[in-house]
Amino acid sequence: MGGTKTLFVLFDKRFRAVDEIKVKTHDSRNSEDFAGVIAESLKILAKKAKRTGLALQGIGIGCAGSLTREGNIKESLNIPFLKGFSFRSVISKEIGTNVTLLNDVDAGLYGEHQLGAAKGRRNIIGIFVGTGIGGALIIDGKLYRGANSTAGNIGHYFVFPAGPRNDFEADSTLNDVASGTAIAGAAATLAARKLAPHLLKLSGTDVQNVTNDILAEAIAKGDQWIEKLVRSRCHILGIILSNLVDFLNPEMIVLGGGLTKAMPAIVRAEVEAGIRAHSTSDATKNLEVVVAKLKDRAVAAGAAKFATQPYNAA
């Protein structure tokens, strides 16, 4: 469940997708509306499970935001109506099974570690670029969530704390500079300035119409300013990650999220270039930078897998 979309997936015991339902998160106006969407979607998938002879073992949820150990949402900046929301109380009214809640990026990295691009690796950083930028850590083969389950909150990392640089304000955070939201806003400005004619034709100048897929299409059609924008912001992300690479010495960085899915080659190349230009050679000697293999289903698959293996919690 992210700031843009919510994906419900029914998996079999080998974690192959049997069926899925996708909705726009903000089509719900408040928590009551969203609780109704959850209930209806779960009923549909539970009926599908019964028809296909699958016994539900658990429900895993990967949700954007900070979480309590009890399974409530402390705060979700991109989905404000979910503050204080209890998934367990909503789901328990519909389906009698265990419910496990993870931050969405924790779930995404766990999915890639168990089932995808990072399988078999022990020290991994996951970075998912969507509405905001989220991070997660696997240390010594275990998901590391921190003392209050907030580890990996890289979106609040200060990028230029000493003063403004180019079009960035002093004290800009990584979310302000390189998130999907920030890139879409800058792209809409380029379209308004007539520097991105293909984007202007595809989406106009309304930032709400500038999706990752439309940005990718505009680049493919020849909007060089849009490509420069995406590359420069992803390169900055790589520079920020170079600090973590030196500090943690991971063997792999997994890149996911909507921006990565739409432009995997550009995102991976620029992030890796930023890392290698600013990290020490010892820290990057065995480092791999890869794109998430599970794509849209990384978070759902990781949450489902985690729900069946709760002893892996940090």
C-alpha positions as CSV (number, residue, x, y, z in Angstrom):
1,M,0.0,0.0,0.0
2,G,1.6,3.2,-1.2
3,G,0.8,6.9,-1.6
4,T,-0.4,6.3,-5.2
5,K,-1.8,2.8,-5.4
6,T,-2.8,-0.2,-3.2
7,L,-2.3,-3.7,-4.5
8,F,-4.0,-6.8,-3.1
9,V,-2.5,-10.1,-4.2
10,L,-3.4,-13.7,-3.5
11,F,-0.4,-16.0,-3.5
12,D,-0.1,-19.8,-3.5
13,K,2.3,-21.6,-1.2
14,R,5.1,-21.2,-3.8
15,F,4.4,-17.4,-3.8
16,R,3.1,-17.4,-7.4
17,A,0.4,-14.8,-7.9
18,V,-3.1,-16.4,-8.3
19,D,-5.1,-13.2,-8.5
20,E,-4.8,-9.5,-7.7
21,I,-6.8,-6.3,-7.3
22,K,-5.3,-2.8,-7.8
23,V,-6.9,0.4,-6.6
24,K,-5.9,4.1,-6.4
25,T,-5.2,4.8,-2.7
26,H,-6.5,8.3,-2.8
27,D,-9.8,7.3,-4.4
28,S,-10.7,6.8,-0.8
29,R,-11.6,10.1,0.8
30,N,-11.1,9.0,4.4
31,S,-10.2,6.0,6.6
32,E,-13.7,4.7,6.6
33,D,-13.8,4.6,2.8
34,F,-10.5,2.8,2.8
35,A,-11.6,0.3,5.4
36,G,-14.5,-0.6,3.0
37,V,-12.1,-1.0,0.1
38,I,-9.9,-3.4,2.2
39,A,-12.9,-5.4,3.3
40,E,-14.3,-5.8,-0.2
41,S,-11.0,-6.7,-1.8
42,L,-10.2,-9.3,0.9
43,K,-13.6,-10.9,0.5
44,I,-13.0,-11.2,-3.3
45,L,-9.6,-12.8,-2.9
46,A,-10.7,-15.0,0.0
47,K,-13.5,-16.4,-2.2
48,K,-11.0,-17.0,-5.0
49,A,-8.8,-18.9,-2.5
50,K,-11.7,-21.1,-1.4
51,R,-12.7,-21.8,-5.0
52,T,-9.1,-22.8,-5.9
53,G,-8.6,-25.0,-2.8
54,L,-6.1,-22.6,-1.1
55,A,-6.2,-22.4,2.7
56,L,-5.2,-18.9,4.0
57,Q,-2.1,-19.0,6.1
58,G,-2.0,-15.3,6.9
59,I,-2.3,-11.7,5.6
60,G,0.8,-9.6,5.2
61,I,0.6,-5.8,4.8
62,G,3.3,-3.5,3.5
63,C,2.2,0.1,4.1
64,A,3.9,3.4,3.6
65,G,4.5,5.2,6.8
66,S,5.7,4.7,10.4
67,L,4.1,1.9,12.3
68,T,3.5,0.8,15.9
69,R,4.5,-2.7,17.1
70,E,0.7,-3.3,17.6
71,G,0.1,-3.0,13.9
72,N,-1.3,0.6,13.7
73,I,-0.2,3.5,11.5
74,K,1.5,6.2,13.5
75,E,1.7,8.5,10.5
76,S,1.7,8.2,6.7
77,L,2.8,11.5,5.3
78,N,1.5,10.7,1.8
79,I,-1.7,9.2,3.1
80,P,-2.8,11.5,6.0
81,F,-6.2,9.9,6.5
82,L,-4.4,6.7,7.7
83,K,-3.0,8.3,10.9
84,G,-3.9,5.9,13.7
85,F,-5.5,3.4,11.4
86,S,-5.6,-0.2,12.6
87,F,-5.4,-2.8,9.9
88,R,-5.9,-5.7,12.4
89,S,-9.2,-4.4,13.7
90,V,-10.6,-3.9,10.1
91,I,-9.4,-7.3,8.8
92,S,-10.4,-9.3,11.9
93,K,-14.0,-8.4,11.2
94,E,-13.8,-10.0,7.8
95,I,-11.2,-12.9,7.9
96,G,-10.0,-14.9,10.9
97,T,-6.3,-15.2,10.3
98,N,-3.0,-13.7,11.5
99,V,-2.2,-10.3,10.2
100,T,1.4,-8.9,10.0
101,L,2.2,-5.3,9.2
102,L,5.5,-4.0,7.8
103,N,6.6,-0.7,6.4
104,D,6.2,-1.0,2.6
105,V,9.9,-0.7,1.8
106,D,10.8,-3.2,4.5
107,A,8.3,-5.6,2.8
108,G,9.7,-4.9,-0.6
109,L,13.3,-5.6,0.3
110,Y,12.2,-8.7,2.3
111,G,10.4,-9.9,-0.8
112,E,13.5,-9.4,-3.0
113,H,15.7,-11.1,-0.4
114,Q,13.5,-14.1,-0.1
115,L,12.1,-14.4,-3.6
116,G,13.8,-12.0,-6.0
117,A,17.0,-10.2,-7.0
118,A,18.7,-10.4,-3.6
119,K,18.1,-14.0,-2.8
120,G,21.0,-15.6,-1.0
121,R,22.6,-12.2,-0.1
122,R,23.2,-11.2,3.5
123,N,23.9,-7.5,3.6
124,I,21.6,-5.4,1.4
125,I,20.3,-1.8,1.1
126,G,16.9,-1.4,-0.5
127,I,15.8,1.9,-2.0
128,F,12.4,2.3,-3.5
129,V,11.6,5.5,-5.3
130,G,7.9,6.3,-5.4
131,T,5.8,9.1,-4.1
132,G,8.5,9.4,-1.6
133,I,11.9,7.7,-1.2
134,G,12.0,4.8,1.2
135,G,14.9,2.6,2.4
136,A,15.3,-0.7,4.1
137,L,18.2,-2.9,5.4
138,I,19.0,-6.6,5.5
139,I,22.0,-7.1,7.9
140,D,23.5,-10.5,8.3
141,G,20.5,-12.0,6.5
142,K,17.9,-10.5,8.8
143,L,15.5,-7.6,8.2
144,Y,16.8,-4.7,10.4
145,R,14.0,-2.4,11.5
146,G,15.6,-0.5,14.3
147,A,14.6,0.3,17.9
148,N,11.3,1.8,16.9
149,S,10.8,0.2,13.5
150,T,11.9,3.3,11.6
151,A,15.3,2.2,10.2
152,G,15.8,3.0,6.6
153,N,13.9,6.4,6.6
154,I,16.3,7.8,4.1
155,G,13.7,10.2,2.6
156,H,14.4,12.6,5.4
157,Y,18.1,12.6,4.8
158,F,19.4,16.2,4.4
159,V,20.9,16.7,1.0
160,F,22.2,20.3,1.2
161,P,22.1,21.4,4.8
162,A,24.8,24.1,4.5
163,G,22.9,26.2,1.9
164,P,21.0,26.2,-1.4
165,R,22.4,24.7,-4.6
166,N,20.9,25.4,-8.0
167,D,17.1,25.2,-7.6
168,F,17.1,23.4,-4.2
169,E,16.4,25.2,-0.9
170,A,18.7,25.0,2.1
171,D,17.9,22.0,4.3
172,S,16.4,20.1,1.4
173,T,15.7,16.5,2.1
174,L,16.1,13.6,-0.3
175,N,12.3,13.5,-0.7
176,D,12.4,17.2,-1.8
177,V,15.0,16.5,-4.4
178,A,14.8,12.9,-5.8
179,S,11.4,11.5,-5.0
180,G,8.9,10.7,-7.8
181,T,6.8,13.7,-6.5
182,A,9.8,16.1,-6.7
183,I,10.8,14.9,-10.2
184,A,7.2,15.2,-11.4
185,G,7.0,18.8,-10.1
186,A,10.3,19.8,-11.8
187,A,9.2,18.1,-15.0
188,A,5.9,19.9,-15.0
189,T,7.8,23.2,-14.7
190,L,10.0,22.2,-17.7
191,A,6.8,21.5,-19.7
192,A,5.3,24.9,-18.7
193,R,8.6,26.5,-19.9
194,K,8.2,24.8,-23.3
195,L,11.4,22.8,-22.7
196,A,9.7,19.5,-22.8
197,P,7.3,19.5,-25.8
198,H,6.5,15.8,-25.7
199,L,5.7,15.9,-22.0
200,L,3.5,19.0,-22.5
201,K,1.5,17.1,-25.2
202,L,1.2,13.9,-23.0
203,S,0.3,15.5,-19.7
204,G,0.0,19.2,-19.9
205,T,1.5,21.3,-17.0
206,D,-0.5,19.8,-14.2
207,V,1.9,17.9,-11.9
208,Q,-0.9,15.4,-11.0
209,N,-0.9,14.1,-14.6
210,V,2.9,13.6,-14.7
211,T,3.3,9.9,-14.0
212,N,6.5,7.8,-14.1
213,D,5.3,6.1,-17.3
214,I,4.6,9.4,-19.0
215,L,8.1,10.7,-18.0
216,A,9.6,7.5,-19.6
217,E,7.5,8.0,-22.7
218,A,8.5,11.7,-23.0
219,I,12.2,10.7,-22.8
220,A,11.7,7.9,-25.4
221,K,10.1,10.5,-27.7
222,G,13.1,12.8,-27.3
223,D,12.6,15.2,-24.4
224,Q,16.2,15.7,-23.5
225,W,15.5,18.1,-20.6
226,I,13.4,15.5,-18.9
227,E,16.1,12.9,-19.3
228,K,18.6,15.3,-17.9
229,L,16.3,16.0,-15.0
230,V,15.8,12.3,-14.1
231,R,19.4,11.5,-14.5
232,S,20.6,14.3,-12.3
233,R,18.2,13.5,-9.5
234,C,19.1,9.8,-9.6
235,H,22.8,10.7,-9.6
236,I,22.2,12.8,-6.4
237,L,20.5,9.7,-4.9
238,G,23.6,7.8,-5.7
239,I,25.8,10.4,-4.0
240,I,23.7,10.1,-0.9
241,L,23.9,6.4,-0.9
242,S,27.7,6.5,-1.2
243,N,27.7,7.6,2.4
244,L,25.8,4.5,3.4
245,V,27.9,2.2,1.3
246,D,31.0,3.4,3.1
247,F,29.3,3.2,6.4
248,L,27.6,-0.2,6.1
249,N,29.6,-1.9,3.3
250,P,26.7,-3.8,1.7
251,E,27.2,-6.4,-1.0
252,M,24.1,-5.3,-2.9
253,I,21.8,-2.3,-3.4
254,V,18.3,-3.2,-4.7
255,L,16.4,-0.4,-6.5
256,G,12.7,-0.5,-6.8
257,G,9.5,1.6,-6.8
258,G,7.5,3.3,-9.6
259,L,10.3,5.4,-11.0
260,T,12.7,2.5,-11.2
261,K,10.1,0.3,-12.8
262,A,9.4,2.9,-15.5
263,M,13.0,3.7,-16.3
264,P,15.2,0.9,-14.9
265,A,18.3,1.4,-17.0
266,I,18.5,5.2,-16.4
267,V,17.8,4.9,-12.6
268,R,20.3,2.0,-12.1
269,A,23.0,3.6,-14.2
270,E,22.9,7.0,-12.5
271,V,22.5,5.7,-9.0
272,E,25.5,3.4,-9.5
273,A,27.6,6.2,-11.1
274,G,26.9,8.4,-8.1
275,I,27.8,5.7,-5.6
276,R,31.1,4.7,-7.4
277,A,32.2,8.3,-7.9
278,H,32.0,9.1,-4.2
279,S,32.5,5.8,-2.2
280,T,35.8,4.3,-1.4
281,S,37.1,1.6,-3.7
282,D,37.2,-1.0,-0.9
283,A,33.5,-0.4,-0.1
284,T,32.4,-0.8,-3.7
285,K,34.8,-3.6,-4.8
286,N,32.2,-6.3,-4.5
287,L,29.1,-4.1,-4.6
288,E,26.2,-4.9,-7.0
289,V,23.5,-2.4,-7.9
290,V,20.4,-4.2,-9.2
291,V,16.8,-3.5,-10.1
292,A,14.1,-5.2,-8.1
293,K,13.1,-8.4,-9.8
294,L,9.6,-8.7,-8.4
295,K,8.6,-5.2,-9.7
296,D,5.0,-4.2,-8.7
297,R,4.6,-7.3,-6.5
298,A,7.8,-6.9,-4.4
299,V,6.0,-5.3,-1.5
300,A,3.0,-7.7,-1.6
301,A,5.2,-10.7,-1.9
302,G,7.5,-9.7,0.9
303,A,4.6,-8.9,3.2
304,A,3.0,-12.3,2.4
305,K,6.2,-14.1,2.9
306,F,6.9,-12.3,6.2
307,A,3.4,-13.2,7.4
308,T,4.3,-16.9,7.2
309,Q,7.6,-16.4,8.9
310,P,7.1,-13.9,11.8
311,Y,10.2,-15.1,13.6
312,N,12.2,-13.1,11.1
313,A,11.1,-9.8,12.7
314,A,14.0,-7.7,14.0
